[in-house]
């Protein structure tokens, strides 16, 4: 390999047309050409993919700063899921109250 | 290259042409079969894990091609594909003597596979428009898989040739040793002229061989690698019957399970 250091490549795959590219895994290769061959072997040889993306891990910007990703105050109002959960709970309460009222009449 | 009439059926072939077709199918099937078994010997010990998976996968592909070709032969001649594949004594195999060598070292296996795959690609080109439709169908599928095999072997040839003193020295030694036997991949099949006449094969094997070598010449020159020996073609018998002790060892390996109980149902 001419002393070329091995590099890690991350591989993404699309399972069927129209589907999302999803992380498949990673592999070691001395260069991009062989990385593509190995990606094909690892994530495509059983006809399980219609497209692969092969990315040197070195090209990936890693971000894990908790000040950016895990702010200290309650930010649940920024979560759509939080909002919808609250709405569902209120709706359930209202329904059960209505049901009880119905029975009492 | 001429194009065969795809409506030709085997009943339209005379006895000689039919025998030549059987010779061709057996030679091609045995080539793929034996190469597949030799290269599977790298499983677990290839230079890196990723290449281990890749080389084993290539070897499996060749066994798959052999299976399809043995099936064609069984349809033509009668008989059972598994019996043809595993039920013959070593001297009845008709693979080219390029495949009589053992696995040896990595550069040797790469050199052999490079020579075989490029020769086989030239052979498949000459069969793509075959008048024998079942063969044209199998060849179309084989060519799609061989696209990747060729990419992979060109990549490795380049890396060994330019990857420092030792890899290059081993590659050059392997090519020098293998060249005379590599010519046999496109030789040793009796009746290829009849197959050309019947439209099964686009051109005689000697011409296929010339086209293969002409195609390789620029790459070999660019990398400064050994050229094929000059001369009209290979000397000596190309496809057995004597395949030597290394093949006999491999034959014992790949027939071992079947010989232990030939009647077993899988």
HADDOCK unambig.tbl for C-alpha pairs under 7 A between the chains (distance, minus, plus):
assign (segid A and resid 1 and name CA) (segid B and resid 159 and name CA) 6.08 0.50 0.50
assign (segid A and resid 1 and name CA) (segid B and resid 163 and name CA) 5.05 0.50 0.50
assign (segid A and resid 2 and name CA) (segid B and resid 163 and name CA) 3.98 0.50 0.50
assign (segid A and resid 2 and name CA) (segid B and resid 164 and name CA) 5.37 0.50 0.50
assign (segid A and resid 28 and name CA) (segid B and resid 50 and name CA) 6.99 0.50 0.50
assign (segid A and resid 38 and name CA) (segid B and resid 50 and name CA) 6.06 0.50 0.50
assign (segid A and resid 38 and name CA) (segid B and resid 54 and name CA) 6.47 0.50 0.50
assign (segid A and resid 41 and name CA) (segid B and resid 53 and name CA) 6.98 0.50 0.50
assign (segid A and resid 41 and name CA) (segid B and resid 54 and name CA) 5.82 0.50 0.50
